Amino acid sequence: MRAPTLYLLLFFALSVAAQQQQVKISDARILDNPEPVRKSRGAEAALQASGVTAEQMAQVLQYGDSEHWPAGIKTDSLRSENQPYIQNYACFRVASYPEDSVTKTIIMVPARENIHMPEEMRPLSDFYLLVPEGAIADVNTGRQRPEISRGPKWKNLATARILIPEDLYATYDLGRDSVGLKALADRGLSQPEIDAVVFRSTDRNWPDGIDSFEERQKLLPKFKKYKAFVGAKWDDKVLLIIPVEKNKKQPILMRPFVDLYFVYNASAVEVKAKKKKK
């Protein structure tokens, strides 16, 4: 058994240097019968060999199936209709490995790098595909793969209750607010975590029922039911984290499929004191 093991190690070592390269999907038919990343025997070893941390690996495995695809490619009919545009996804290599005489590659489809896609094909969160190497093609842009991040941790943060749903900055561009960005950095957020917050703190990247003013108005009273945590405070604003884990019972049109972020006027939110550990 030593020879195959040495072969795999050599394969991983030679491929690590290319793992962050940008690629495109050259054969859209691979999406018709997708293989979940977590069901591939060699996926975890390949991810580990490529330098992915345990937390990042969990993220890849969780978002590596069709359940997390955008609506525009999730069903056979819409995928067929949108097939000409699939090659326009900006994708990046994460790991490659041999399995069953085929070289397989895990690719990342980052949400922030694909805001140019048609709305129904635009990812709300980074997702991952397991594809044969022959179904993708290199794209020589020089761009590096974004870091894998699910966003900031929230379990040890103070909880908050939304008192005035209307005082939401739904189209706020946090990326242009230097004071807000500093507040996030001062809270210890990494750059990938900050990028996730910036991307998912504006309404165009929220669930279907709240991603426009007209639709959101009907549901605003129910915003008081969101379970929220305080991510940061600055000036007269507060960043609320709306975790998937705590909001699974929300109406389907409001329910987050990835952690969401709301920028609120601080006076519209009641922050509850954190319980002291005994």
PLY file of the C-alpha trace (Angstrom):
ply
format ascii 1.0
element vertex 278
property float x
property float y
property float z
element edge 277
property int vertex1
property int vertex2
end_header
0.00 0.00 0.00
3.03 2.27 0.30
3.31 3.09 -3.41
-0.22 4.52 -3.79
0.25 6.54 -0.62
3.52 8.02 -1.88
1.86 8.73 -5.21
-0.94 10.67 -3.54
1.48 12.66 -1.43
3.51 13.55 -4.51
0.36 14.48 -6.41
-0.80 16.78 -3.59
2.63 18.39 -3.26
2.82 19.18 -6.97
-0.70 20.56 -7.13
-0.68 22.83 -4.06
0.98 25.68 -5.96
-1.88 25.81 -8.45
-4.73 25.59 -5.95
-5.61 29.28 -5.89
-5.72 29.74 -9.65
-8.88 31.13 -11.23
-10.78 28.80 -13.53
-14.06 28.71 -15.41
-16.54 25.90 -16.00
-16.02 24.85 -19.61
-18.54 21.99 -19.60
-21.80 23.03 -17.92
-23.15 19.48 -18.15
-21.18 18.55 -15.04
-23.83 20.33 -12.99
-26.52 17.91 -14.15
-25.22 15.09 -11.94
-23.24 16.76 -9.16
-21.24 14.79 -6.63
-21.31 16.32 -3.14
-17.80 17.13 -1.92
-18.38 15.35 1.40
-19.17 12.04 -0.36
-15.86 11.84 -2.20
-13.36 9.51 -0.51
-10.33 11.65 -1.22
-11.77 15.11 -0.58
-10.76 15.58 3.06
-7.18 14.39 2.52
-6.82 16.66 -0.50
-8.19 19.66 1.39
-5.85 19.00 4.29
-2.88 18.67 1.95
-3.75 21.99 0.28
-3.40 23.81 3.61
-7.09 24.23 4.43
-7.76 24.48 8.16
-10.24 22.23 9.96
-12.76 25.09 10.20
-12.38 25.93 6.52
-12.71 22.25 5.60
-16.01 22.09 7.47
-17.19 25.09 5.45
-16.24 23.45 2.13
-17.96 20.19 3.05
-21.10 21.96 4.26
-21.48 24.16 1.19
-20.28 21.56 -1.28
-23.62 20.28 -2.54
-26.46 21.50 -4.75
-28.60 22.53 -1.77
-26.58 25.75 -1.58
-26.68 26.60 -5.29
-28.38 29.78 -6.51
-31.96 29.34 -7.73
-30.95 29.90 -11.35
-28.96 26.65 -11.55
-30.70 24.60 -8.88
-33.45 23.06 -11.02
-33.04 21.27 -14.34
-35.29 23.70 -16.20
-33.60 26.89 -14.98
-30.13 25.38 -15.35
-30.92 24.50 -18.96
-32.24 28.01 -19.57
-29.15 29.60 -18.01
-26.58 27.16 -19.37
-24.89 29.73 -21.69
-24.06 31.89 -18.66
-22.59 29.17 -16.42
-19.16 29.65 -18.00
-19.21 33.24 -16.69
-18.92 32.13 -13.05
-15.63 33.24 -11.51
-14.28 30.08 -9.87
-11.06 29.17 -8.08
-9.25 25.91 -7.45
-9.19 24.71 -3.86
-7.77 21.17 -4.16
-7.16 18.49 -6.80
-6.65 14.76 -6.36
-6.87 11.47 -8.27
-9.83 9.19 -7.64
-11.08 6.25 -9.71
-8.55 7.03 -12.47
-9.89 10.58 -12.79
-8.36 13.81 -11.53
-11.03 15.60 -9.52
-10.92 19.25 -8.49
-12.79 21.08 -5.78
-13.55 24.61 -6.94
-14.84 27.59 -5.01
-17.55 29.85 -6.44
-17.20 32.96 -4.25
-20.26 35.12 -3.76
-18.38 38.40 -3.80
-16.58 37.58 -7.05
-19.85 36.80 -8.84
-22.03 39.84 -8.31
-21.78 40.35 -12.08
-23.93 37.26 -12.68
-27.65 37.48 -13.50
-29.62 37.95 -10.28
-31.07 34.44 -10.10
-27.59 32.94 -10.66
-25.86 35.16 -8.10
-24.62 33.20 -5.04
-25.76 34.38 -1.61
-22.80 32.56 -0.10
-19.63 30.92 -1.33
-20.33 27.41 -2.58
-18.11 24.58 -3.78
-18.23 22.13 -6.66
-16.47 18.82 -7.19
-15.72 18.48 -10.88
-13.51 16.45 -13.22
-10.40 18.41 -14.16
-11.41 18.17 -17.80
-14.60 20.17 -17.17
-12.78 23.35 -16.17
-10.30 25.64 -17.89
-7.68 27.97 -16.47
-8.33 31.71 -16.60
-5.16 33.79 -16.55
-6.31 36.86 -14.62
-3.68 36.72 -11.88
-6.43 36.91 -9.25
-5.97 34.75 -6.17
-8.67 32.68 -4.52
-10.41 34.51 -1.65
-9.91 33.04 1.80
-12.53 30.53 2.87
-14.63 32.13 5.61
-18.15 31.70 6.94
-18.06 35.10 8.63
-17.42 36.13 12.23
-18.23 33.93 15.22
-21.21 35.10 17.23
-21.92 32.63 20.06
-20.05 34.65 22.71
-21.47 38.02 21.66
-24.18 40.06 23.36
-27.70 39.42 22.09
-29.88 42.17 20.67
-33.56 42.79 20.02
-34.79 44.88 17.09
-37.22 47.49 18.44
-37.74 49.66 15.36
-37.42 47.55 12.20
-37.76 50.60 9.95
-34.44 52.05 11.15
-32.52 49.57 9.02
-29.78 50.77 6.64
-30.69 48.22 3.97
-28.50 49.57 1.17
-25.61 50.72 3.36
-22.19 50.32 1.76
-20.12 49.26 4.75
-17.11 48.86 2.49
-16.94 52.66 2.13
-17.27 53.37 5.85
-13.72 53.56 7.20
-14.93 54.00 10.78
-17.20 50.96 10.49
-14.44 48.84 8.98
-12.10 49.87 11.79
-14.76 48.90 14.33
-14.92 45.43 12.79
-11.13 45.11 12.77
-10.96 46.30 16.38
-13.33 43.48 17.31
-10.72 41.05 16.02
-12.33 40.12 12.70
-10.00 38.82 10.01
-10.08 40.34 6.52
-12.05 37.37 5.08
-14.59 37.77 7.90
-14.87 41.50 7.21
-15.34 40.79 3.50
-18.19 38.40 4.34
-19.86 41.04 6.52
-19.51 43.77 3.87
-20.96 41.54 1.16
-23.93 40.25 3.17
-24.86 43.52 4.91
-26.67 45.01 1.93
-30.15 43.98 0.81
-29.22 42.75 -2.65
-27.56 39.77 -0.94
-30.39 38.95 1.47
-33.14 36.29 1.14
-35.73 36.76 -1.59
-38.46 38.13 0.66
-36.38 41.02 2.02
-34.00 41.88 -0.82
-36.00 44.86 -2.10
-37.79 47.77 -0.46
-41.22 46.81 -1.75
-41.04 43.19 -0.58
-39.38 44.05 2.71
-42.06 46.56 3.74
-44.65 43.81 4.16
-42.35 41.79 6.39
-40.72 44.54 8.47
-42.90 43.95 11.57
-41.56 40.38 11.69
-37.97 41.65 11.90
-38.57 41.93 15.65
-38.57 38.12 15.72
-35.03 37.81 14.36
-32.56 36.45 16.90
-29.61 38.79 16.62
-26.14 39.32 18.09
-24.07 42.50 18.25
-21.13 42.35 15.87
-19.83 45.90 16.33
-20.82 49.46 17.25
-19.60 52.75 15.80
-20.96 56.29 15.61
-24.76 55.94 15.78
-24.77 52.51 14.15
-24.71 48.90 15.24
-23.98 45.79 13.21
-26.29 42.87 13.95
-25.38 39.28 13.11
-28.40 37.15 12.14
-27.17 33.54 12.38
-28.69 30.72 10.39
-28.56 28.46 13.41
-30.80 30.70 15.53
-33.29 31.71 12.84
-34.41 28.45 11.26
-38.04 29.06 12.28
-38.34 32.36 10.46
-40.81 32.56 7.54
-39.21 31.03 4.46
-38.93 34.38 2.66
-36.99 35.85 5.59
-35.03 32.80 6.63
-31.25 33.12 6.23
-29.41 30.34 4.42
-26.09 31.88 5.47
-25.45 34.26 8.36
-26.78 37.72 7.51
-25.69 41.15 8.72
-27.88 44.20 9.33
-26.66 47.74 9.92
-29.15 49.49 12.23
-29.45 52.82 13.92
-28.21 52.09 17.43
-31.34 53.63 19.00
-33.51 51.08 17.17
-31.89 48.14 18.94
-31.93 46.93 22.53
-28.67 45.27 23.52
-28.96 42.74 26.30
-26.14 42.43 28.81
-24.07 39.30 28.45
-24.57 36.76 31.19
-21.55 36.53 33.42
-19.99 33.12 33.72
-20.13 31.68 37.19
0 1
1 2
2 3
3 4
4 5
5 6
6 7
7 8
8 9
9 10
10 11
11 12
12 13
13 14
14 15
15 16
16 17
17 18
18 19
19 20
20 21
21 22
22 23
23 24
24 25
25 26
26 27
27 28
28 29
29 30
30 31
31 32
32 33
33 34
34 35
35 36
36 37
37 38
38 39
39 40
40 41
41 42
42 43
43 44
44 45
45 46
46 47
47 48
48 49
49 50
50 51
51 52
52 53
53 54
54 55
55 56
56 57
57 58
58 59
59 60
60 61
61 62
62 63
63 64
64 65
65 66
66 67
67 68
68 69
69 70
70 71
71 72
72 73
73 74
74 75
75 76
76 77
77 78
78 79
79 80
80 81
81 82
82 83
83 84
84 85
85 86
86 87
87 88
88 89
89 90
90 91
91 92
92 93
93 94
94 95
95 96
96 97
97 98
98 99
99 100
100 101
101 102
102 103
103 104
104 105
105 106
106 107
107 108
108 109
109 110
110 111
111 112
112 113
113 114
114 115
115 116
116 117
117 118
118 119
119 120
120 121
121 122
122 123
123 124
124 125
125 126
126 127
127 128
128 129
129 130
130 131
131 132
132 133
133 134
134 135
135 136
136 137
137 138
138 139
139 140
140 141
141 142
142 143
143 144
144 145
145 146
146 147
147 148
148 149
149 150
150 151
151 152
152 153
153 154
154 155
155 156
156 157
157 158
158 159
159 160
160 161
161 162
162 163
163 164
164 165
165 166
166 167
167 168
168 169
169 170
170 171
171 172
172 173
173 174
174 175
175 176
176 177
177 178
178 179
179 180
180 181
181 182
182 183
183 184
184 185
185 186
186 187
187 188
188 189
189 190
190 191
191 192
192 193
193 194
194 195
195 196
196 197
197 198
198 199
199 200
200 201
201 202
202 203
203 204
204 205
205 206
206 207
207 208
208 209
209 210
210 211
211 212
212 213
213 214
214 215
215 216
216 217
217 218
218 219
219 220
220 221
221 222
222 223
223 224
224 225
225 226
226 227
227 228
228 229
229 230
230 231
231 232
232 233
233 234
234 235
235 236
236 237
237 238
238 239
239 240
240 241
241 242
242 243
243 244
244 245
245 246
246 247
247 248
248 249
249 250
250 251
251 252
252 253
253 254
254 255
255 256
256 257
257 258
258 259
259 260
260 261
261 262
262 263
263 264
264 265
265 266
266 267
267 268
268 269
269 270
270 271
271 272
272 273
273 274
274 275
275 276
276 277
